Amino acid sequence: MYVIVGITGQVGGAVGRALLEAGQSVRAVVRDAAKGREWADRGCEVALANIEDAASLTAAFRGVEAAFVMVPSNFDPLPGFPEAQAIGAALKSVLQAAPPGRVVYLSTIGARASQSNLLTQHGIIEEAISTVPVPLTVLRPAWFMENCSWDVAPARERGIIPSFLQPLDRPIPMVATADIGRVAAELLQERWSGHRVVELEGPKRITPNEIGTTFARLLGTPVRMEVVPRESWETLFKSQGMKNPMPRIRMLDGFNEGWIEFERGEAGSQKGSVTLQSVLKLLIERSRAVGR
């Protein structure tokens, strides 16, 4: 039995589908019973649990061969990342109380960057669970290509995409969620001892300008990228409702300045096969399907 925390998300869903296709038994952990119905219909066992609730998660972990864990994204954390501290402590207690045979934790590039940023939350959780004597793989993917979902509307409606990634010709490590899900499912089914880190990016690094030209090719209309000035970010993010935008700002700085990078660099990362064009094509098709 394989337990998946976060199965209702894009990556967790890809992991679940890959395991089912491989003939594995899957326990889907969901917070909302209604969201579990799809997975029950697919043949999964469904467990109701919350990542912050150690008791419910411990029950979901009992008797499983392996566990995939991803935590909800928090783009506006409190100073000092108390939310990540709490999740790390909860996960540690769960793994101690009901240790699976092995664990794959979905972290991120930049989790252990030298400078504090939004992705530091994953570093905190990594550190908390790394003390538990369970075979652990930390999977650190690059920037998600699917973040371009926010770019579909401006590309189609105005032909201009605002870019926080800059300069526009700087290659950024990116990866598709389909590749992340596939690799995570493969890792879960492996046997290993101790702790290891797997860093994952797409077939090639991508510049913001390449995002614009790919949209243009797919939409059949001119599209260009436009830099959002760094000095405007804090005011802009606060106007959008953020209370503590600095971690997000520092994350963007890290990609733009190059200090958010894989520990072993581009040469040491595993490469996926899904291209930016295939991801953007799917995002455009989805937006048309929902009339956006």
DASUL-V88032 format. One record per residue. N is the residue number from 0. RES is the residue in one small letter. PSI is psi as a letter, one per 30 degrees, with the letter a starting at -180 (* if undefined). D_CENTER is the distance of its C-alpha to the mean C-alpha in Angstrom with 1 decimal. Layout:
# DASUL-V88032
<<N/RES/PSI/D_CENTER> <N/RES/PSI/D_CENTER>>
This chain:
# DASUL-V88032
<<0/m/k/23.3> <1/y/k/19.6> <2/v/k/17.8> <3/i/j/14.3> <4/v/k/12.8> <5/g/g/10.5> <6/i/f/12.3> <7/t/f/12.8> <8/g/l/9.3> <9/q/e/8.7> <10/v/e/7.0> <11/g/e/9.3> <12/g/e/12.0> <13/a/e/11.9> <14/v/e/12.3> <15/g/e/15.1> <16/r/e/16.8> <17/a/e/16.9> <18/l/e/18.4> <19/l/e/20.9> <20/e/f/21.9> <21/a/g/22.7> <22/g/g/24.9> <23/q/l/23.1> <24/s/k/23.5> <25/v/k/20.5> <26/r/j/20.4> <27/a/k/17.9> <28/v/k/17.2> <29/v/l/17.3> <30/r/f/18.5> <31/d/k/20.5> <32/a/e/23.0> <33/a/e/23.2> <34/k/f/19.6> <35/g/f/20.5> <36/r/e/23.4> <37/e/e/21.6> <38/w/e/20.5> <39/a/e/24.0> <40/d/f/25.4> <41/r/f/23.5> <42/g/g/25.2> <43/c/l/22.7> <44/e/k/23.9> <45/v/k/22.3> <46/a/k/22.0> <47/l/k/21.8> <48/a/l/20.0> <49/n/k/18.2> <50/i/f/15.8> <51/e/f/18.3> <52/d/j/21.3> <53/a/e/22.1> <54/a/e/25.0> <55/s/e/23.3> <56/l/e/20.4> <57/t/e/23.1> <58/a/e/24.9> <59/a/f/22.0> <60/f/f/21.5> <61/r/k/25.3> <62/g/g/26.5> <63/v/l/23.3> <64/e/e/23.1> <65/a/l/19.4> <66/a/k/16.4> <67/f/k/12.7> <68/v/k/11.0> <69/m/k/7.9> <70/v/l/8.9> <71/p/k/9.1> <72/s/k/8.0> <73/n/j/11.3> <74/f/f/12.2> <75/d/i/15.8> <76/p/l/16.4> <77/l/l/20.0> <78/p/k/21.5> <79/g/f/21.1> <80/f/h/17.8> <81/p/f/19.9> <82/e/e/17.2> <83/a/e/15.0> <84/q/e/18.4> <85/a/e/19.3> <86/i/e/16.2> <87/g/e/16.7> <88/a/e/20.4> <89/a/e/19.9> <90/l/e/17.7> <91/k/e/20.3> <92/s/e/23.1> <93/v/e/21.6> <94/l/f/21.3> <95/q/e/24.8> <96/a/e/26.3> <97/a/i/24.9> <98/p/k/23.6> <99/p/l/22.1> <100/g/e/23.3> <101/r/l/20.0> <102/v/k/16.4> <103/v/j/13.0> <104/y/k/10.6> <105/l/j/6.9> <106/s/b/7.1> <107/t/l/6.7> <108/i/k/9.6> <109/g/f/11.9> <110/a/e/11.7> <111/r/h/15.3> <112/a/l/16.5> <113/s/f/20.2> <114/q/k/19.9> <115/s/k/18.3> <116/n/a/15.5> <117/l/e/12.7> <118/l/f/10.4> <119/t/f/13.5> <120/q/e/12.4> <121/h/e/10.4> <122/g/e/13.5> <123/i/e/15.7> <124/i/e/14.1> <125/e/e/14.3> <126/e/e/17.8> <127/a/e/18.8> <128/i/f/18.0> <129/s/f/19.2> <130/t/f/22.7> <131/v/k/22.8> <132/p/i/24.7> <133/v/k/22.4> <134/p/k/21.1> <135/l/k/17.6> <136/t/k/15.1> <137/v/j/12.3> <138/l/j/9.7> <139/r/j/8.5> <140/p/l/6.9> <141/a/a/8.2> <142/w/k/7.9> <143/f/k/6.7> <144/m/e/10.2> <145/e/f/9.8> <146/n/f/10.0> <147/c/f/13.6> <148/s/e/14.2> <149/w/f/15.8> <150/d/f/18.0> <151/v/e/19.7> <152/a/e/22.2> <153/p/e/23.5> <154/a/e/23.7> <155/r/e/25.8> <156/e/e/27.8> <157/r/f/28.5> <158/g/g/27.7> <159/i/k/26.0> <160/i/j/22.3> <161/p/k/21.9> <162/s/k/19.8> <163/f/f/18.5> <164/l/k/17.7> <165/q/l/21.2> <166/p/l/23.5> <167/l/f/23.0> <168/d/g/23.9> <169/r/k/21.6> <170/p/k/19.3> <171/i/k/15.6> <172/p/k/13.3> <173/m/l/11.0> <174/v/l/9.7> <175/a/k/9.7> <176/t/f/7.5> <177/a/e/11.0> <178/d/e/11.2> <179/i/e/8.2> <180/g/e/9.8> <181/r/e/13.2> <182/v/e/12.8> <183/a/e/11.5> <184/a/e/14.5> <185/e/e/16.8> <186/l/e/16.0> <187/l/e/16.7> <188/q/f/20.0> <189/e/l/21.1> <190/r/k/23.4> <191/w/l/23.2> <192/s/l/24.4> <193/g/a/23.3> <194/h/k/20.0> <195/r/l/18.2> <196/v/k/15.3> <197/v/k/13.8> <198/e/k/12.3> <199/l/k/11.2> <200/e/l/11.8> <201/g/a/13.6> <202/p/e/17.4> <203/k/l/18.2> <204/r/l/17.2> <205/i/k/17.5> <206/t/l/19.5> <207/p/e/19.4> <208/n/e/22.8> <209/e/e/21.6> <210/i/e/19.3> <211/g/e/22.5> <212/t/e/24.7> <213/t/e/22.5> <214/f/e/22.5> <215/a/e/26.3> <216/r/e/26.9> <217/l/e/25.2> <218/l/f/26.7> <219/g/h/30.1> <220/t/l/30.5> <221/p/k/30.2> <222/v/k/26.9> <223/r/l/26.4> <224/m/k/24.0> <225/e/k/25.3> <226/v/k/24.4> <227/v/j/23.7> <228/p/k/26.0> <229/r/e/24.4> <230/e/f/27.2> <231/s/f/26.3> <232/w/e/22.7> <233/e/e/23.7> <234/t/e/26.2> <235/l/e/23.9> <236/f/e/21.0> <237/k/e/23.6> <238/s/f/25.3> <239/q/g/22.1> <240/g/f/22.3> <241/m/k/20.3> <242/k/f/22.3> <243/n/i/20.8> <244/p/f/19.3> <245/m/e/20.0> <246/p/e/16.7> <247/r/e/15.0> <248/i/e/18.0> <249/r/e/17.9> <250/m/e/14.3> <251/l/e/15.6> <252/d/e/18.7> <253/g/e/17.0> <254/f/e/15.6> <255/n/e/19.0> <256/e/f/21.1> <257/g/g/19.5> <258/w/f/19.0> <259/i/j/15.3> <260/e/l/15.4> <261/f/k/14.9> <262/e/e/17.5> <263/r/g/19.4> <264/g/a/18.9> <265/e/e/18.5> <266/a/f/21.2> <267/g/g/19.6> <268/s/l/16.2> <269/q/k/15.8> <270/k/k/15.9> <271/g/a/14.6> <272/s/f/17.0> <273/v/k/15.6> <274/t/l/17.0> <275/l/e/16.3> <276/q/e/19.4> <277/s/e/18.4> <278/v/e/15.1> <279/l/e/17.2> <280/k/e/20.0> <281/l/e/18.0> <282/l/e/16.8> <283/i/e/20.5> <284/e/e/21.7> <285/r/e/19.7> <286/s/e/20.8> <287/r/e/24.4> <288/a/e/24.2> <289/v/g/23.6> <290/g/h/26.1> <291/r/*/24.0>>
